[in-house]
Amino acid sequence: PRVVIAGGGYVGFCVARALRAQLNLDQVEIAIIDSRAYMTYQPFLPEVAAGSIQPRHVVAPHRRNLDGVTIITGAVTAIDHAGRTVTVRPPTPQSTHERVEPYTLTYDHLVIALGAEARTLPIPGLAEQAMGFKQVEEATALRNRVLTRIEDAASTWDTERRRRLLTFVFVGGGFAGVEAIAELEDMARATVRTIPSIEQRDVRFVLVEGSRRILPELTEELSGYGLQQLRERGIDVRLNTFLSSCVDGHVVLSDGTEFDADTIVWTAGVKAAPVLGESDLPVEARGRVTTLPTLQVARDGVVVPGAWAAGDCAAVPDLTSEDPQATCAPTAQHAVRQAAILADNLVATLTGQGEQSLAVYAHENLGTVASLGI
């Protein structure tokens, strides 16, 4: 049998490693498909952007760590579970940009571990001006962008241009946005201290959040503490505010504020991979695949044979919650633990141990950590 793992992030990487450890690779083929050849430790991206951690320290190459597993670099563009096939689009060569034809791959079992991707909105100028913050390449590019803009500002006598160069806007007050702006503000302040021609008051960091508080995953008390820390450092936090437009770097906020900024970072939420909604697999309102606590994909409570899912792209029931409709939060602590249960259950299925041997996933949140630099 062939087990195809769609996605090489936390879930895909951990499932592949666990399957390889428990199964004889002469009797089962394990293939992992991802557009990148490595797993990224996304919680450390703010530290990469600030230069506290080297980019190579937050990635785990698939080939180095998954010996014996078939590694396929490409994007999953279609899933036909009834036909047991996935469509893979190979990467486009950067030198020639020639179109590479997609191909199909058959499987006996499919592990859906596609995670989530950035959710964008049709805001004028957003696609052209904003940077993302979900991959290590984006974190590195943002670091270079901030440092370059500071150096450019130190070399100009144009007051308006300098103000624009030294204005950094982050949209989204969740973990990604708060940690990114806190770490980068810390780095920028340290850099400016070495440049006599720029004063600290010249540097402006703005955090735009549409809800009434930042870090909604935390308690009110901790969220308020985080807000206080950011404001005490001079970060301009705008709550209950939305980005209306940013055409040509001219930022317009819903509260009527307008200013120019040369760096705009979009961290306002994620969504499930769109390919899931276009497949024949069952998905819920948010586009995530519906599963049982055993991590088996299920339609209205009935198992879909040969399909498994976990992580950010899966609506996994939270058995520790008092709410019967609750699902597990999209965090790494859930993903790695779900991956272990999924792998064990898939091994039990492949070795014919029966449904009664399958374990259920139940994990109470251990808490979360937000890095604020300094």
matplotlib code that plots the C-alpha trace (Angstrom):
import matplotlib.pyplot as plt

x = [0.0, 1.0, 0.4, 0.5, 1.0, -0.2, 1.8, 5.2, 4.6, 4.3, 1.7, 3.1, 6.7, 5.8, 3.4, 6.0, 8.7, 6.4, 5.2, 8.8, 9.8, 6.9, 6.5, 8.7, 9.4, 9.7, 6.0, 4.5, 5.5, 5.3, 5.3, 5.2, 4.2, 5.1, 6.0, 9.0, 11.6, 11.6, 9.4, 9.3, 9.1, 6.7, 6.6, 10.2, 9.8, 9.7, 13.1, 14.4, 13.1, 14.9, 18.1, 18.0, 17.8, 19.4, 17.0, 18.7, 17.8, 14.1, 13.8, 14.1, 14.9, 12.7, 15.5, 17.9, 15.3, 13.0, 15.3, 13.3, 10.4, 9.6, 10.0, 7.9, 8.4, 5.2, 1.8, -1.3, -3.8, -6.6, -7.8, -10.1, -10.6, -13.2, -10.5, -7.7, -5.6, -4.0, -2.8, 0.6, 2.0, 5.8, 7.7, 8.1, 11.8, 13.0, 15.4, 13.0, 9.6, 8.4, 5.1, 5.5, 2.6, 0.9, 0.6, -1.5, -0.4, -2.4, -2.6, -4.3, -4.4, -4.2, -3.0, -4.2, -1.7, -1.9, -2.0, -3.3, -2.3, -2.5, -6.0, -6.1, -8.9, -9.7, -8.2, -6.9, -3.1, -2.7, -1.6, 1.0, 2.3, 2.1, 4.5, 3.4, 4.8, 4.3, 7.5, 11.1, 11.8, 9.3, 10.8, 14.3, 13.0, 11.3, 14.5, 16.4, 13.6, 13.6, 17.4, 17.6, 14.9, 16.7, 20.0, 18.1, 16.5, 20.0, 21.1, 18.3, 17.6, 14.1, 11.9, 8.8, 10.7, 12.5, 9.2, 7.8, 10.9, 10.9, 7.2, 6.4, 2.8, 1.7, -1.9, -3.2, -2.9, -2.7, 0.4, 2.1, 1.5, 2.3, 5.5, 6.7, 6.2, 7.7, 10.8, 11.4, 10.8, 13.4, 15.9, 15.2, 15.7, 19.0, 20.1, 19.1, 21.2, 24.3, 23.2, 23.8, 21.6, 18.4, 16.7, 14.5, 11.5, 11.9, 11.0, 7.3, 5.7, 2.0, -0.1, -3.6, -6.1, -9.8, -11.1, -11.1, -7.9, -4.7, -3.7, -7.3, -6.0, -4.8, -6.9, -8.1, -5.5, -2.5, -3.8, -4.0, -0.5, 0.8, -1.0, 0.5, 4.0, 3.8, 2.4, 5.0, 7.6, 6.1, 4.3, 1.1, -1.6, -4.9, -7.7, -11.2, -9.5, -9.2, -6.9, -9.0, -6.4, -2.7, -2.3, 1.3, 2.1, -0.5, -2.1, -5.7, -7.3, -10.9, -10.6, -9.7, -6.0, -3.8, 0.0, 2.6, 4.6, 7.2, 6.8, 3.4, 3.2, 0.0, -0.6, -4.4, -5.4, -5.2, -7.5, -7.6, -6.0, -8.6, -7.9, -9.9, -13.1, -12.7, -12.3, -14.8, -13.8, -16.2, -15.4, -17.0, -17.9, -14.3, -13.1, -11.4, -11.8, -14.1, -12.7, -13.5, -11.3, -9.4, -8.2, -10.2, -11.9, -15.7, -18.8, -21.7, -20.0, -19.4, -15.7, -14.4, -12.2, -8.6, -8.6, -7.0, -6.4, -4.9, -3.5, -4.7, -6.6, -8.7, -11.7, -10.6, -13.1, -11.8, -12.8, -11.4, -13.9, -17.3, -18.7, -19.6, -19.0, -15.5, -12.6, -8.9, -7.0, -4.5, -1.4, 1.8, 1.2, -2.0, -0.5, 2.5, 0.3, -2.4, 0.3, 1.4, -2.2, -2.8, 0.3, -0.5, -4.0, -2.9, -0.4, -3.1, -5.3, -2.6, -1.7, -5.3, -5.7, -9.3, -11.3, -11.5, -7.7, -7.8, -7.0, -8.8, -7.1, -7.7, -5.3, -5.9, -4.2, -0.9, -0.9, 0.8, 3.8, 4.2, 7.7, 7.8, 11.5, 13.8]
y = [0.0, 3.6, 6.3, 9.8, 12.7, 16.0, 18.6, 18.6, 20.8, 19.8, 17.1, 15.8, 15.6, 14.0, 11.4, 10.5, 10.0, 7.9, 5.7, 5.1, 4.1, 1.6, 0.1, -2.0, 0.2, -2.9, -3.5, 0.0, 3.2, 6.5, 9.6, 13.2, 16.1, 19.7, 22.8, 23.2, 20.6, 21.3, 21.8, 25.2, 26.0, 28.9, 30.1, 31.1, 33.3, 36.6, 35.7, 35.0, 38.3, 40.0, 38.1, 36.3, 32.9, 31.9, 30.8, 27.4, 26.8, 26.9, 24.5, 20.7, 19.4, 16.5, 14.4, 14.7, 13.7, 11.3, 8.7, 6.0, 8.3, 9.4, 13.2, 14.9, 18.7, 20.3, 21.7, 19.6, 21.2, 18.6, 15.7, 13.0, 10.7, 8.6, 7.8, 7.7, 10.3, 13.6, 16.1, 17.6, 20.7, 20.7, 24.0, 26.4, 26.8, 30.3, 30.6, 29.9, 30.2, 27.5, 25.9, 22.4, 20.1, 18.7, 14.9, 12.6, 10.3, 7.3, 6.2, 3.8, 6.1, 9.9, 12.0, 15.6, 17.8, 20.9, 23.3, 26.8, 29.7, 33.5, 34.9, 38.1, 40.6, 42.7, 45.8, 48.3, 48.2, 45.2, 42.7, 45.1, 46.6, 44.2, 41.5, 38.1, 36.6, 32.8, 31.4, 31.7, 33.4, 36.1, 36.5, 37.0, 39.4, 41.5, 41.7, 42.9, 45.3, 47.0, 47.3, 48.6, 51.2, 52.4, 52.8, 54.6, 57.0, 57.7, 58.8, 61.2, 64.8, 64.6, 64.8, 63.3, 60.4, 59.7, 59.6, 57.1, 54.9, 54.8, 53.9, 50.2, 49.0, 45.5, 44.5, 41.8, 41.6, 37.9, 36.0, 36.4, 40.2, 41.0, 38.9, 40.2, 43.9, 43.5, 41.6, 43.9, 47.1, 45.9, 45.2, 48.5, 50.5, 48.8, 49.5, 53.2, 53.6, 53.2, 55.8, 59.4, 60.9, 59.1, 59.7, 57.1, 59.4, 59.2, 55.5, 54.7, 51.2, 50.9, 47.8, 47.7, 45.3, 45.0, 43.6, 45.2, 43.6, 41.9, 38.3, 37.0, 33.5, 34.7, 35.8, 39.3, 40.0, 38.7, 40.4, 43.7, 43.2, 42.6, 45.8, 47.8, 46.5, 47.5, 50.9, 51.7, 51.0, 53.6, 51.2, 52.8, 50.1, 50.8, 48.6, 48.3, 49.6, 48.2, 48.8, 50.5, 50.9, 51.1, 52.1, 53.1, 52.9, 55.5, 53.9, 54.8, 53.4, 53.0, 55.6, 58.2, 58.2, 58.6, 58.4, 57.0, 53.8, 51.9, 48.7, 47.0, 43.5, 41.4, 39.0, 39.2, 35.6, 32.3, 30.0, 26.3, 25.3, 26.1, 22.7, 21.0, 22.9, 21.9, 18.2, 15.5, 15.4, 16.7, 20.2, 22.5, 26.1, 27.3, 25.0, 22.5, 18.7, 17.2, 14.3, 12.0, 12.1, 9.1, 11.6, 9.7, 11.9, 11.6, 12.8, 13.3, 11.0, 8.2, 7.3, 8.1, 5.0, 5.8, 9.4, 11.0, 14.6, 16.6, 20.1, 23.5, 22.1, 19.7, 20.2, 17.8, 17.6, 18.9, 16.3, 18.3, 21.2, 21.4, 22.6, 19.5, 21.5, 22.7, 21.9, 22.0, 25.3, 25.6, 25.4, 23.3, 21.6, 20.1, 19.3, 17.2, 15.3, 14.7, 13.5, 10.8, 9.5, 9.6, 7.6, 5.0, 4.6, 4.4, 1.7, -0.2, 0.0, -1.1, -4.1, -5.2, -4.6, -3.4, -0.3, -1.1, -0.6, 3.0, 5.7, 9.0, 12.4, 14.3, 17.0, 19.9, 23.1, 23.6, 27.3, 29.6, 31.9, 35.2, 36.7, 40.5, 41.0, 43.0]
z = [0.0, -0.6, 2.0, 0.6, 3.0, 1.6, 3.4, 5.1, 8.1, 11.7, 11.0, 7.8, 9.0, 12.3, 10.7, 8.1, 10.8, 13.0, 10.1, 9.0, 12.5, 12.9, 9.4, 7.2, 4.2, 2.0, 2.6, 2.5, 0.6, 2.4, 0.2, 1.4, -0.9, -0.2, -2.2, 0.2, 0.9, 4.6, 7.7, 9.2, 13.0, 12.4, 16.0, 15.7, 12.6, 14.6, 16.0, 12.5, 11.4, 14.3, 13.7, 17.1, 15.4, 12.1, 9.3, 9.1, 12.7, 12.2, 9.3, 9.2, 5.7, 4.7, 3.0, 5.9, 8.5, 6.6, 5.2, 3.2, 2.7, -0.9, -1.1, -3.7, -4.2, -5.5, -4.7, -4.3, -6.6, -6.6, -4.5, -5.9, -3.0, -4.8, -7.4, -4.8, -6.7, -5.9, -8.6, -8.1, -9.7, -9.8, -9.0, -11.9, -12.8, -11.8, -14.7, -17.5, -15.9, -18.2, -17.4, -15.9, -16.5, -13.4, -12.8, -10.7, -8.0, -6.7, -3.1, -0.8, 2.3, 2.2, 5.2, 4.8, 6.5, 4.3, 7.2, 6.6, 4.4, 4.7, 4.4, 2.3, 1.7, -1.4, 0.1, -2.5, -2.7, -0.3, -2.9, -4.4, -1.2, 1.7, 2.8, 4.2, 7.4, 7.2, 5.7, 6.6, 3.3, 4.3, 7.7, 6.2, 3.6, 6.3, 8.3, 5.2, 4.4, 7.8, 8.0, 4.4, 5.0, 8.1, 6.1, 3.3, 5.8, 7.2, 3.8, 2.8, 3.7, 2.4, 5.5, 4.0, 2.4, 5.7, 7.6, 5.1, 5.2, 9.0, 9.3, 9.7, 9.7, 10.9, 10.2, 12.6, 16.4, 16.8, 17.8, 14.5, 14.3, 17.9, 18.1, 14.7, 15.5, 19.0, 17.8, 14.9, 16.9, 19.3, 16.5, 14.8, 18.0, 18.6, 15.0, 15.2, 18.4, 16.1, 13.6, 14.7, 12.0, 13.1, 16.4, 18.1, 17.8, 14.0, 14.0, 14.0, 14.4, 14.0, 14.8, 13.3, 14.9, 14.0, 17.3, 20.7, 21.9, 20.8, 21.4, 21.6, 22.4, 25.8, 28.8, 29.1, 31.8, 29.7, 26.6, 28.4, 29.8, 26.3, 25.0, 27.9, 27.1, 23.4, 24.1, 26.8, 24.1, 21.8, 19.5, 18.1, 18.6, 16.9, 18.2, 16.6, 13.4, 9.9, 7.0, 4.4, 1.6, 1.1, -2.6, -3.4, 0.3, 1.3, 4.4, 5.1, 8.3, 9.2, 12.0, 9.4, 10.0, 6.8, 6.5, 4.2, 4.9, 2.9, 4.9, 5.4, 6.9, 6.6, 9.5, 9.7, 9.9, 8.0, 6.1, 5.3, 1.9, -0.8, -2.5, 0.3, -0.5, -4.2, -3.3, -2.6, 1.0, 3.7, 5.0, 7.6, 7.3, 7.7, 5.0, 7.3, 6.8, 9.4, 11.4, 14.3, 17.4, 15.9, 13.1, 10.5, 8.0, 8.5, 6.8, 9.2, 11.7, 9.1, 8.4, 4.9, 4.3, 3.5, 4.5, 7.6, 8.7, 11.5, 12.2, 11.1, 8.1, 10.2, 12.4, 15.1, 18.0, 21.3, 23.8, 26.7, 26.1, 27.7, 24.4, 22.3, 19.1, 20.1, 17.9, 18.6, 18.2, 15.3, 17.5, 17.2, 20.5, 19.1, 15.7, 16.9, 19.3, 16.7, 14.4, 16.8, 17.3, 13.6, 12.9, 15.5, 14.2, 10.6, 11.5, 13.4, 10.3, 7.9, 10.1, 10.4, 14.2, 13.8, 14.6, 18.3, 18.6, 17.4, 20.0, 20.3, 20.5, 23.7, 24.9, 27.2, 26.2, 28.1, 27.5, 25.0, 24.9, 23.1, 22.6, 22.8, 22.1, 24.4]

ax = plt.figure().add_subplot(projection="3d")
ax.plot(x, y, z, "-o")
ax.set_aspect("equal")
plt.show()
